[in-house]
Amino acid sequence: MRIVFQIVVILCVLVAFGAAKLRFEDNLNQEMVEERLIQPSLKEGTSLQLGQTGAAVALGGLRSLVAAMWNLRAFVHFENLDWIKLEESYEVITTLQPQTTHYWETGAWHLHTNASVHYNENQDLSPIRRQALRKLYIDKGSAFLEEGVRQNPQNWKLHLGLARLWSDRFKLPDFSRAVNHYDNVLATDTIPDYKISQYKRFRFYSLTRIPERQREALEDGTALFRSTPNNHLPNLVCCLFALQNAVQLPENERIPDNELFPDEKTQYVWLSNYWQNRRIAFPMDGVEEKRQELQAKLGTPRPGR
Amino acid sequence: MVIADHTFTQLVRMKVFYFLAVFAVLMIAASFFEMPYSRTTEDTAEQELIILKSTAMGSMAMFSVLFAVAATALLIPKDLEDRTLYTILSKPVPRLDYLLGKLAGVLLLVLVSLLLMDSLLCIILNYRTEGLIAMEIEKGKALGWPPDYLQMRQDSISQQGVTWDLQAGVAAIFFKAMIMASIALLISTFSSSTLFTIVIAVVIYFIGHFTADARNYWLHSQGSNVSQELKMATQGIALIFPDFQLYNIIDATIEGKPVPAGIFRKLATLTLFYTGIYSVLAWFTFRKKEF
């Protein structure tokens, strides 16, 4: 009887203390979420499984340790080429540590690069099946990164992962999608200042490869070229040269060759290198003609094709 | 103080520090971890340090909570078994002093263990950070990186090394252990077995990680989808159990995020309140207990 009385008193005191601390804890929780020190509660519609979420919450302070262990375990699945278990492992890992960029990046990389290449090169499968599985795993890698972005909208590295994936010519490039992701990279407030110029250029390179957006690419490229001499890079200059030809820009609106290129010999070398990389699908309008014209004028030896 | 000192000595004689050997092996193994070559990205060095810290801090969190719960749960039954409890209580020692002395002894043990583990972590982490910075600078010079960029890389890697923010994470681990020890102390004052105390404390530990979600559901969920039964259950959890999610700043410190001093102070204050209230309640049940 005495124990029951004591427990009732204890519960009453705890409830009273709980009521007093409730607002303090709630405000502290919100303050910590705003400072990104702890994770917000999972919202409705999350694709994460409830069982995993429960485990993630319950593991509490051991999440980092468990995620590190699962990461090692996932590497064993990678070595065994067990992509299903690997995918499951990274789902658990990212549920445990959703703010660790590395886990999202590595999980996605295993899926869109390792798994897709593995299936694509598997001679035991029919060509159609190989293609289908390759695409499936590239899409899975992309979806994995998109889930990471959904949970970490201001993480520029995850947006960049998507931009790189969709502009990778060895996968299934979709340059419109890549441009959107580069826009997202540049819109985050976490991107370091020294990276902005580089990713603006990368965005431009993706834009040049969308035929119907060449005029927009030319405007962006011109703005980049004029913004700083650091952007007077061979590839950017050659893209601008070709885009001006592609959109048939009137002579008076063009950036003249002597402003684009340091001199004619350099122009010849840069255009020749650019021409050799034509498989990358950059615009090539007028490049070969100009190269031949310069070759005839300068008498430069013809580089091997 | 005498009781705390005696409790500390008593626990040390139980050879609890042997676990440090396990921790050292774990740390050394983690320090050898390297990213697969094909996975090297610009921030590989930082990621390697994060994995090292994850392993160490996770182990520290696990060991400290285990210590706090198991050691506290053992104390009163062991004093009863050895009959030292009768000797102490027959002297003019207030029961509150006895309980607080026991709690202080356990917390001293947890603190010393954490300091030893933290020192080992700092030594290995610093060694690894210096090594990675040297490698990065060497690579950067070979690739002709500008001095500004080299400095940025050095700062970025150093941010993942030994910092005061990382120490805030270690302090959060200690805070969590403090609360768990005081909860175990409260349970042990009316429990008749050590196992019962440990099991109930562990259950409270797990429920404590749902408190934030329960409170969130109670205070911030509105509309027709809100179930009244669930709302009442969440009210109970939010009011009775401590919110351990707040102590998960450990994860943020592992990732090198800064912890504002104001937030840290509030967390410390909350911990003192929790420890205080559980200790007072432990005294309430223990004050007239007959042995």
Interface residues (C-beta under 8 A of the other chain):
Chain A: I3 Q6 I7 V9 I10 L11 V13 L14 V15 F17 G18 A19 K21 L22 F24 E25 D26 L28 N29 E31 M32 E35 R36 L37 I38 Q39 S41 V57 A58 L59 G60 G61 L62 R63 S64 L65 V66 A67 A68 N71 F75 Q97 Q99 T100 H102 E105 T106 W109 K157 P192 Y194
Chain B: A30 P36 R39 T41 D43 Q47 I50 I51 K53 S54 T55 M57 G58 S59 A61 M62 V65 D148 Y149 M152 I173 K176 L186 F190 Y205 F206 G208 H209 F210 A212 D213 R215 N216 L219 A238 L239 I240 D243 F244 Q245 L246 Y247 N248 I249 I250 D251 A252 I254 E255 K257 V259 P260 I263 K266 L267 L270 F273 I277 L281 F284 T285
